[in-house]
Amino acid sequence: MAQFAMQSSINYYEMFQSSPVSIWQEDFTEVKQYFDRLHKKGIQDLKTYLHEYPEKVLDLAKMVKIVDVNKATLDLFQAQSKQELYEGLAPIFNKKSYDVFRDELVALSKGKTRFSSEAVNRTLKGEERHLLLNLFVAQGFEKSLSCVFVHIIDISPLKRREEKLRNSEQKYRALIESAHDAIVLADADTGIIFEANKRSEQIIGIPQHHIIGMHLAQLHETEDPNLHKKIFQNHRSGRIHISENLLVSQRNTDKVPVSVHARVISIKEKKYIAATFRERKPEHLSVTCGLIPDHCVLNDVPPPTAVKKLSNREQEIMKLIASGLGNKQISARLNISIKTVETHRARIMEKLGAHKTADLVRFSICSGLLKSNPPEI
């Protein structure tokens, strides 16, 4: 029996050391004793207490003893030896780290044995790392907190990609929103508009969020329903189509003459209609304008089959993103944290190789995740 126990211990330690995930074994005994002293003084709300005395968070961090770390931890935090990390948490903590550590302390003070959060730490060489942190108290040590394990996953590459995507989307959005012409993108099969810039609202006379979800033909003012169909068929013909003498209706019943430059563009295996509307002044009735050149083929959206890469939860979040919900709304709808939504969003873009939210909307339509039925015309 003793030999079996020894072998099990050896196997456990080998697994601990060889794990590709950073693992810390920590001792929170002094931290627990501090909690107990506060309780005896009648202080039950640690969260309020630490906000009133933020310097205590630093004191509590110094009380945590590092018992052991594995090789992946040394690599992650650029440490030459375990001894460098045994000195405590201070060398790898920054201001953001202490904010997360405070939440961790509050959870432990309430008797919770598990805690998860994103965090930002620094390596011993001063480099910033974005991390996914999971803490759990070992079974049998709930009262003393003398054996606590922390698993850390480096998500810095994901965060860098997320930031790159965010910057790319901002540039794309700035370009589209600064255009003098109204620009709309619609599904070529259904004619449903899934993107429109701010100028569309001014020229078409309908709020931007109402334009999205409309059928392309609904934008044109005409009493002839057959003309609606003809216009849409011309738009989806695959050729560049210029309509010179169309009207769009403002809400105040004014009719605005426009020229429309439309063509079908390819986004992977799916086709879309890109249309620009230019308001026609009486002195420029023969002028037309198209923002999208003849050779333009967008290839930055994944094929519909890529949906298989997404988990059920990721597909659920994709639908909500494509429906126009923001991170805060999705968080409330699914009862998860905003940070979790952001992480899912970044992972979805990572898996799909998408660069902006518009890509996700297009992919949702292309893959059938977001089904829209065209109105009767």
C-alpha positions in Angstrom: 0.0 0.0 0.0 2.8 2.4 0.9 4.5 1.6 -2.4 1.3 2.3 -4.3 0.9 5.6 -2.5 4.5 6.5 -3.3 4.0 5.6 -7.0 0.8 7.6 -7.2 2.6 10.6 -5.7 5.4 10.3 -8.3 2.9 10.0 -11.1 1.0 13.1 -9.9 4.2 15.1 -9.6 5.3 14.1 -13.2 1.9 15.2 -14.5 2.2 18.4 -12.6 5.6 19.2 -14.0 4.9 18.1 -17.6 1.5 19.9 -17.9 1.6 22.5 -20.8 -0.6 24.7 -18.6 0.9 26.9 -16.0 0.1 25.5 -12.5 0.7 27.1 -9.2 0.3 25.4 -5.8 -0.2 28.1 -3.2 -0.8 28.4 0.6 -3.4 30.9 1.7 -3.2 30.0 5.4 -2.2 33.5 6.6 -4.9 35.0 4.3 -7.5 32.7 5.9 -6.4 33.7 9.4 -6.7 37.4 8.4 -10.2 36.8 7.2 -11.0 35.2 10.6 -9.6 38.2 12.5 -11.8 40.5 10.5 -14.9 38.4 11.2 -14.1 38.6 14.9 -14.0 42.4 14.6 -17.5 42.3 13.0 -16.3 43.0 9.5 -18.3 40.7 7.2 -18.2 42.6 3.9 -14.6 42.1 2.7 -15.4 43.8 -0.7 -16.4 47.1 1.0 -13.5 46.8 3.4 -10.9 46.4 0.7 -12.3 49.3 -1.3 -12.0 51.5 1.8 -8.5 50.2 2.5 -7.0 49.3 -0.9 -3.5 48.9 0.6 -4.7 45.8 2.4 -4.9 44.0 -0.9 -1.1 44.4 -1.3 -0.6 43.1 2.3 -2.8 40.0 1.6 -0.9 39.3 -1.6 2.3 39.2 0.5 0.7 36.6 2.8 0.3 34.1 -0.1 3.1 31.5 -0.1 4.1 29.9 -3.3 4.6 26.2 -2.6 5.4 24.9 -6.1 5.2 25.8 -9.8 5.7 23.7 -12.9 8.0 24.2 -15.9 5.2 25.8 -18.0 5.0 28.5 -15.3 8.7 29.3 -15.6 8.4 29.6 -19.4 5.3 31.8 -19.2 6.7 34.2 -16.6 10.3 34.1 -18.1 11.8 32.8 -14.8 15.2 31.1 -14.7 14.3 29.1 -11.6 11.4 28.3 -9.3 13.1 30.2 -6.5 12.5 33.5 -8.4 8.7 32.9 -8.2 8.8 31.5 -4.6 9.5 35.1 -3.5 5.9 35.9 -3.9 3.3 37.4 -6.2 4.5 41.0 -6.2 7.1 40.7 -9.0 4.4 39.5 -11.5 1.6 41.8 -10.3 0.6 45.2 -11.7 -2.4 47.4 -10.9 -4.8 45.3 -13.0 -3.5 42.1 -11.3 -4.4 43.5 -7.9 -8.0 44.3 -9.1 -8.5 40.6 -10.0 -6.7 39.4 -6.9 -9.2 41.5 -4.8 -12.1 39.8 -6.4 -10.4 36.4 -5.8 -10.0 37.3 -2.1 -13.7 38.3 -1.8 -14.7 35.0 -3.3 -12.6 33.0 -0.9 -13.8 35.0 2.1 -17.4 33.9 1.2 -16.4 30.3 1.3 -16.2 29.7 -2.4 -13.7 27.1 -3.5 -13.5 28.1 -7.2 -12.7 31.3 -8.9 -12.2 32.2 -12.6 -11.3 35.4 -14.3 -9.3 37.1 -17.0 -6.2 38.8 -15.6 -3.2 40.8 -16.7 0.1 40.0 -15.2 3.7 40.8 -16.1 6.7 38.5 -16.6 9.9 38.8 -14.6 11.3 40.7 -17.6 8.4 43.2 -17.4 6.4 41.9 -20.4 2.6 42.1 -20.1 0.6 38.9 -20.4 -3.2 38.5 -20.7 -4.2 35.4 -18.8 -7.2 33.2 -18.2 -7.0 32.3 -14.5 -8.8 29.4 -12.8 -8.4 28.9 -9.0 -9.6 26.0 -6.9 -9.2 24.9 -3.3 -8.0 21.3 -3.0 -10.5 19.0 -1.4 -10.1 18.7 2.4 -8.4 22.1 2.7 -11.5 24.3 2.5 -11.2 25.5 6.1 -7.5 26.2 6.1 -7.0 27.2 2.5 -3.5 25.8 2.9 -3.6 24.0 -0.5 -4.9 26.1 -3.4 -4.2 25.4 -7.1 -4.1 28.1 -9.8 -4.2 27.1 -13.5 -3.2 29.9 -15.9 -3.6 29.9 -19.7 -1.9 32.6 -21.8 -4.4 34.3 -24.0 -2.1 37.1 -25.1 -2.0 36.0 -28.7 -5.8 36.0 -28.7 -6.0 39.4 -27.2 -3.5 40.8 -29.7 -5.6 39.4 -32.5 -8.7 40.8 -31.0 -7.1 44.3 -30.8 -5.9 44.0 -34.4 -9.5 43.0 -35.5 -10.9 45.9 -33.5 -8.6 48.4 -35.2 -9.3 46.9 -38.6 -13.0 47.1 -38.0 -12.7 50.7 -36.8 -10.8 51.6 -40.1 -13.4 49.8 -42.2 -16.3 51.5 -40.3 -14.6 55.0 -40.6 -14.2 54.5 -44.3 -17.9 53.4 -44.9 -19.3 56.0 -42.5 -17.4 58.9 -44.0 -18.6 58.1 -47.6 -20.7 60.8 -49.2 -22.9 58.2 -50.8 -25.4 55.8 -49.2 -23.9 52.3 -49.1 -25.9 49.2 -48.5 -25.0 45.5 -48.6 -27.7 42.9 -49.2 -28.0 39.1 -49.6 -28.1 38.3 -53.3 -30.6 35.5 -52.9 -33.1 37.1 -50.6 -32.4 40.8 -51.2 -32.4 41.4 -47.4 -30.1 44.3 -46.4 -27.7 43.5 -43.6 -25.5 46.6 -43.6 -26.1 50.3 -44.2 -24.0 53.3 -43.5 -25.1 56.5 -41.8 -25.4 58.4 -45.1 -28.1 55.8 -46.0 -30.3 57.2 -43.3 -29.9 60.8 -44.6 -30.6 59.9 -48.3 -33.1 57.2 -47.9 -34.9 59.0 -45.1 -35.3 55.9 -42.9 -33.4 55.2 -39.6 -30.2 53.2 -40.2 -31.4 50.3 -37.9 -34.7 50.1 -39.8 -33.0 49.9 -43.2 -31.2 46.8 -42.0 -33.6 43.9 -42.5 -35.5 45.6 -45.3 -35.7 44.3 -48.9 -33.6 46.2 -51.5 -36.7 46.8 -53.6 -38.5 48.5 -50.7 -36.1 51.4 -51.0 -37.4 52.4 -54.4 -40.5 54.6 -54.8 -42.8 53.3 -57.5 -46.4 52.3 -57.9 -45.6 49.5 -60.3 -44.9 46.2 -58.3 -43.4 44.6 -61.5 -40.8 47.4 -61.6 -39.8 46.4 -58.1 -39.1 42.9 -59.3 -37.3 44.1 -62.4 -35.0 46.4 -60.4 -34.1 43.6 -57.9 -33.4 41.1 -60.8 -31.2 43.7 -62.4 -29.3 44.2 -59.2 -28.7 40.5 -58.7 -27.8 39.8 -62.4 -24.1 39.7 -61.7 -23.5 42.7 -64.0 -22.8 46.2 -62.9 -26.2 47.9 -63.0 -26.8 51.6 -63.0 -30.3 53.0 -62.4 -30.5 56.7 -63.2 -34.1 57.7 -62.5 -35.2 56.2 -59.2 -36.9 57.8 -56.3 -36.7 57.0 -52.6 -39.3 58.2 -50.1 -38.5 60.3 -47.1 -40.7 59.9 -44.0 -42.1 63.4 -44.6 -43.4 62.1 -48.0 -40.7 63.9 -50.0 -39.4 62.0 -53.0 -35.6 62.1 -53.4 -34.2 61.4 -56.9 -31.1 59.1 -56.8 -28.8 57.2 -59.1 -28.0 53.7 -57.9 -24.8 51.8 -58.8 -25.2 48.1 -57.9 -23.3 45.0 -58.6 -22.9 41.5 -57.2 -19.7 40.8 -55.2 -18.4 37.5 -54.0 -17.6 36.8 -50.3 -16.2 33.3 -50.4 -18.9 31.0 -51.8 -21.7 33.5 -51.2 -22.9 36.4 -53.4 -24.0 39.7 -52.1 -25.4 42.9 -53.7 -23.4 46.1 -53.0 -25.3 49.2 -53.9 -24.4 52.9 -53.6 -27.1 55.6 -53.7 -26.1 59.1 -54.8 -28.6 61.9 -54.4 -29.2 63.5 -57.9 -29.2 67.2 -58.1 -31.1 68.8 -61.0 -27.9 70.1 -62.6 -26.2 66.6 -62.3 -28.9 64.2 -63.5 -26.5 62.3 -65.7 -23.9 61.7 -63.1 -23.5 58.2 -61.5 -21.1 56.9 -59.0 -20.0 53.5 -57.8 -17.7 53.0 -54.8 -17.0 49.3 -55.6 -14.7 48.7 -58.7 -15.5 46.1 -61.3 -12.8 43.7 -60.2 -13.7 43.8 -56.5 -14.1 40.4 -54.9 -14.2 40.2 -51.1 -12.5 37.1 -49.8 -12.2 37.7 -46.1 -15.3 35.8 -45.0 -15.1 32.0 -44.3 -17.2 29.5 -46.3 -20.5 28.3 -44.8 -19.0 24.9 -43.8 -16.8 26.8 -41.3 -19.8 26.8 -39.0 -18.7 23.3 -37.9 -15.7 24.9 -36.2 -18.0 26.7 -33.7 -19.3 25.2 -30.5 -23.1 25.4 -29.8 -22.5 28.3 -27.5 -20.4 30.1 -30.1 -23.1 29.6 -32.7 -25.6 31.0 -30.2 -23.5 34.1 -29.6 -22.9 34.5 -33.4 -26.6 34.7 -34.0 -27.0 37.4 -31.3 -24.1 39.4 -32.8 -25.5 39.1 -36.3 -28.9 40.2 -34.9 -27.3 43.5 -33.9 -26.9 42.9 -30.1 -23.9 44.4 -28.4 -21.7 42.6 -25.8 -23.7 44.1 -22.9 -27.0 42.9 -24.3 -25.7 39.4 -25.1 -24.3 39.2 -21.6 -27.7 40.0 -20.1 -29.5 37.7 -22.6 -27.3 34.7 -21.8 -26.6 35.6 -18.1 -22.8 35.5 -18.6 -20.2 38.2 -18.0 -19.3 40.8 -20.6 -15.7 39.5 -20.4 -16.9 36.0 -21.3 -18.8 37.4 -24.3 -15.7 39.2 -25.4 -13.7 36.1 -25.1 -16.2 34.1 -27.1 -16.4 36.8 -29.7 -12.6 36.8 -30.1 -12.5 33.0 -30.3 -15.2 33.0 -33.0 -13.2 35.5 -35.1 -10.1 33.4 -34.5 -11.8 30.2 -35.7 -13.4 31.8 -38.7 -10.5 34.1 -39.6 -12.9 37.0 -39.6 -11.7 40.6 -39.3 -14.8 42.6 -38.3 -18.3 42.3 -37.0 -19.7 42.8 -40.5 -17.9 39.6 -41.5 -19.8 37.7 -38.8 -23.1 39.1 -40.0 -22.3 38.1 -43.6 -21.2 34.6 -42.5 -24.4 34.2 -40.4 -26.4 34.8 -43.5 -24.1 32.8 -45.8 -24.1 29.7 -43.5 -27.8 29.8 -42.7 -27.3 30.6 -39.0 -29.3 33.8 -39.5 -32.3 33.1 -41.8 -34.2 36.1 -43.2 -37.3 35.7 -45.4 -37.7 38.4 -48.0 -40.9 40.4 -47.9 -43.6 40.0 -50.5 -43.0 42.2 -53.4 
